[in-house]
Amino acid sequence: MWKGGFFYHRNTTPGPIGIGVEPKVEGRACSNSYLGLFSFGNSRIEAAKKNGNIQKVAFVDYENSGVFAGFIYHQFCTIVKGSN
């Protein structure tokens, strides 16, 4: 039904995608949800690139955190590493 711990979980999924690009800078974009009723944020790759001023992408990582299996609070972040 859920991935990770019931009371609290935090997972990171790494993913190298760029060839020959050095991860010099990092950009992060997150979306949040409370009680499954209120959600806000933008966790798109393009938003993370913009936040880090990244032109060439080396890695795209995903970070996922939740409280009570994500029913109370859930956060999903996209982390882009690359160069500008």
Backbone bond lengths (Angstrom), bond angles and torsions (degrees), N, CA, C in turn:
res aa  C-N    CA-C-N  psi(-1)  N-CA   C-N-CA  omega(-1)  CA-C   N-CA-C  phi
1 M - - - 1.443 - - 1.531 110.86 -
2 W 1.318 118.67 -43.58 1.458 121.48 177.81 1.520 109.19 -135.30
3 K 1.289 115.08 159.87 1.465 120.76 179.42 1.514 108.81 -106.45
4 G 1.316 117.23 132.72 1.446 121.27 179.50 1.511 111.42 98.08
5 G 1.338 115.62 -165.49 1.453 121.46 -178.91 1.516 112.07 -77.06
6 F 1.316 115.69 154.26 1.460 119.55 -179.56 1.523 111.63 -74.06
7 F 1.341 117.87 -47.14 1.460 120.66 -177.04 1.521 112.24 -75.63
8 Y 1.319 116.64 -38.82 1.470 120.62 179.04 1.519 108.52 -155.98
9 H 1.310 116.23 138.27 1.459 119.65 173.54 1.520 109.66 -143.90
10 R 1.327 113.89 152.54 1.463 121.05 175.69 1.515 106.96 -149.90
11 N 1.308 116.97 120.72 1.455 123.25 -178.32 1.519 109.66 -126.34
12 T 1.320 115.72 146.55 1.451 122.11 173.90 1.515 108.31 -127.94
13 T 1.327 115.99 132.59 1.458 121.49 178.89 1.518 108.19 -118.92
14 P 1.335 118.07 107.99 1.466 120.23 179.97 1.524 111.45 -83.05
15 G 1.311 115.51 155.10 1.451 118.85 178.61 1.512 113.17 -159.15
16 P 1.350 118.51 94.79 1.468 119.91 176.00 1.528 110.00 -68.74
17 I 1.343 116.70 133.70 1.464 118.99 178.76 1.520 112.72 -130.99
18 G 1.323 119.08 -25.99 1.455 120.91 -176.76 1.513 111.82 -88.31
19 I 1.304 116.28 141.66 1.457 121.44 178.30 1.525 107.81 -106.52
20 G 1.328 116.66 123.02 1.457 121.35 177.90 1.512 114.25 77.34
21 V 1.326 118.48 15.65 1.464 121.94 178.52 1.517 108.02 -109.47
22 E 1.332 116.11 129.77 1.458 120.45 179.23 1.526 110.05 -88.18
23 P 1.337 117.21 134.42 1.473 120.53 179.35 1.532 111.29 -80.09
24 K 1.331 117.43 78.86 1.461 122.18 -176.80 1.525 112.33 -84.80
25 V 1.330 117.33 -35.42 1.467 121.22 -177.97 1.526 109.62 -127.07
26 E 1.337 114.54 162.51 1.456 120.39 -177.42 1.516 110.11 -131.57
27 G 1.321 115.95 139.73 1.455 122.55 174.15 1.513 108.99 -126.01
28 R 1.318 116.56 143.96 1.457 121.46 -175.82 1.530 109.14 -131.97
29 A 1.334 115.93 138.64 1.459 121.83 175.69 1.525 107.70 -138.10
30 C 1.338 117.21 130.41 1.462 120.87 -173.71 1.527 111.83 -129.35
31 S 1.320 114.23 152.88 1.458 121.43 169.89 1.524 107.52 -125.88
32 N 1.339 116.12 147.27 1.458 122.59 -174.70 1.518 110.19 -129.08
33 S 1.324 115.73 153.35 1.455 121.45 177.04 1.518 108.98 -140.72
34 Y 1.327 116.45 136.32 1.457 122.86 176.47 1.520 109.52 -118.64
35 L 1.317 116.32 125.07 1.456 124.03 177.30 1.530 113.39 57.91
36 G 1.295 117.13 13.79 1.458 120.24 -177.15 1.522 112.67 68.89
37 L 1.332 116.49 8.65 1.466 121.25 -177.75 1.521 112.68 -108.19
38 F 1.322 116.09 -36.89 1.459 121.61 -176.81 1.519 108.72 -118.78
39 S 1.288 115.69 125.92 1.461 119.07 176.70 1.522 109.18 -136.65
40 F 1.317 114.59 148.53 1.463 120.17 179.99 1.519 108.65 -157.42
41 G 1.300 116.37 162.34 1.456 122.40 177.70 1.511 112.01 113.05
42 N 1.313 114.54 174.30 1.453 122.54 -178.01 1.522 107.26 -140.92
43 S 1.311 118.09 108.54 1.465 121.36 -177.07 1.528 112.05 -107.45
44 R 1.329 116.58 28.82 1.465 120.56 178.60 1.519 111.20 -74.38
45 I 1.316 116.15 153.59 1.469 121.81 177.67 1.526 109.77 -61.19
46 E 1.310 117.33 -42.01 1.470 120.74 -179.84 1.522 111.68 -61.43
47 A 1.337 117.87 -36.26 1.470 120.99 177.89 1.525 110.33 -67.63
48 A 1.329 117.63 -40.51 1.463 120.97 178.10 1.529 110.77 -66.08
49 K 1.342 117.25 -39.69 1.465 120.43 176.54 1.528 110.66 -61.53
50 K 1.311 116.72 -42.88 1.463 120.99 -179.72 1.528 110.84 -65.46
51 N 1.343 117.24 -42.30 1.469 121.18 -179.55 1.521 112.10 -64.62
52 G 1.330 118.20 -28.97 1.457 121.54 179.02 1.512 113.96 -101.53
53 N 1.342 117.31 3.19 1.462 122.75 -176.97 1.534 110.11 52.69
54 I 1.327 116.25 51.70 1.463 122.85 -175.75 1.526 109.86 -104.62
55 Q 1.327 115.64 131.18 1.458 121.90 176.82 1.528 112.15 -103.17
56 K 1.348 116.03 -41.35 1.467 121.77 -179.29 1.523 108.84 -113.65
57 V 1.326 116.78 123.82 1.465 122.71 -174.63 1.526 110.80 -92.93
58 A 1.345 115.79 130.57 1.461 121.84 175.49 1.532 110.59 -103.47
59 F 1.334 117.65 -43.23 1.456 123.14 -177.52 1.518 110.42 -137.24
60 V 1.308 116.39 148.94 1.450 122.69 167.23 1.521 106.21 -128.24
61 D 1.326 115.67 114.55 1.457 121.98 178.90 1.522 108.64 -111.00
62 Y 1.321 115.82 154.93 1.460 121.59 177.34 1.517 108.82 -125.21
63 E 1.319 116.37 137.07 1.456 122.10 179.32 1.521 107.97 -125.04
64 N 1.309 116.32 136.22 1.445 122.77 -171.97 1.522 108.48 -134.48
65 S 1.335 118.12 123.32 1.464 122.12 178.89 1.518 109.43 -130.73
66 G 1.333 116.08 146.20 1.456 119.31 179.15 1.510 112.50 -155.50
67 V 1.327 115.58 154.16 1.451 122.98 176.19 1.523 107.91 -119.97
68 F 1.321 116.09 132.86 1.463 122.89 -174.63 1.524 110.44 51.85
69 A 1.328 113.65 59.80 1.466 123.62 178.09 1.533 111.89 57.36
70 G 1.324 117.18 25.02 1.457 121.79 178.23 1.513 114.14 84.87
71 F 1.329 117.84 1.00 1.471 120.41 -179.54 1.524 111.81 -75.41
72 I 1.336 117.35 -36.75 1.466 120.85 179.43 1.529 109.75 -82.07
73 Y 1.320 115.99 -51.56 1.468 121.35 -178.30 1.519 108.49 -146.30
74 H 1.322 115.82 138.64 1.463 120.96 176.73 1.523 108.63 -142.57
75 Q 1.334 115.71 135.44 1.466 120.81 176.96 1.518 108.92 -130.78
76 F 1.326 115.77 134.19 1.457 122.29 177.36 1.521 107.36 -125.67
77 C 1.347 116.53 122.63 1.454 121.50 -178.44 1.533 110.84 -121.20
78 T 1.316 114.81 142.76 1.456 122.07 172.16 1.521 106.64 -109.01
79 I 1.332 116.33 125.61 1.458 121.77 -179.50 1.513 107.89 -114.63
80 V 1.316 117.38 121.38 1.455 122.92 179.66 1.513 108.07 -112.31
81 K 1.333 116.08 130.33 1.460 121.78 176.97 1.521 108.08 -119.85
82 G 1.310 116.00 138.06 1.455 119.55 -178.65 1.519 111.22 -178.47
83 S 1.324 115.69 -150.39 1.466 120.45 -179.09 1.521 108.98 -134.36
84 N 1.340 114.81 162.04 1.466 119.51 -179.44 1.477 110.96 -118.72
